[in-house]
Amino acid sequence: MQPIDADAASAIVESIHEPVVRNLVSVAFGKAWGRFARSSTLDGEEIPLRLPAESFDMAFYIRVTRALFSTPQFIRSILEGEAVPTTPIVRAPMALNEEAAERVRQSISDPVCRNLVTAALNEARRQIVKSGVAGEAEVQAPPRLPFDMEFFATVMEDYFSLPWLIERLLDGQSPAQASGWDDE
């Protein structure tokens, strides 16, 4: 299985002018893309990773993460311990596996990671609901297929379980510098 609209997602990432936001979204893109790339070995053997139940709309995922990271101060406040209230589960055809996503969120033991995942789920829910409102669809395109909220939550948990990486990206480091892959 491969995500849909990966080229559109890449174009969205490249169109982000604010370097900190672009780097945060770029790493989120890599986290999701890595799930698909690591789902099988070079010999074609399956690796047991949680993949979406259906195709995954990568462009919608990137639009959600761009909106989430558009206010870096909000992310920094969560890293500093601010609690994030949960929005209600979306009962919409475009939100797939909402209950499972909520179980993923509730199972996260680290409160900072759980609050960051909560903020991400809240943003995805907001975008799905907003896209279903008449007149709003032009502003924010809905996912092309039902969006797997459980897969989204697991990718976000993977990303947010590295708060030091998020902090370094917020401080203006490139993804290579923040992850320690930069030789220079």
Secondary structure, DSSP 8 states (H G I E B T S, - for coil): ---B-HHHHHHHHHH--SHHHHHHHHHHHHHHHHHHHTTB-TT--B------SS--BHHHHHHHHHHHHT-HHHHHHHHTT----------STTEESHHHHHHHHHH--SHHHHHHHHHHHHHHHHHHHHHTSTTTTTTS---SS-EEHHHHHHHHHHHHT-HHHHHHHHTT--HHHHHT----
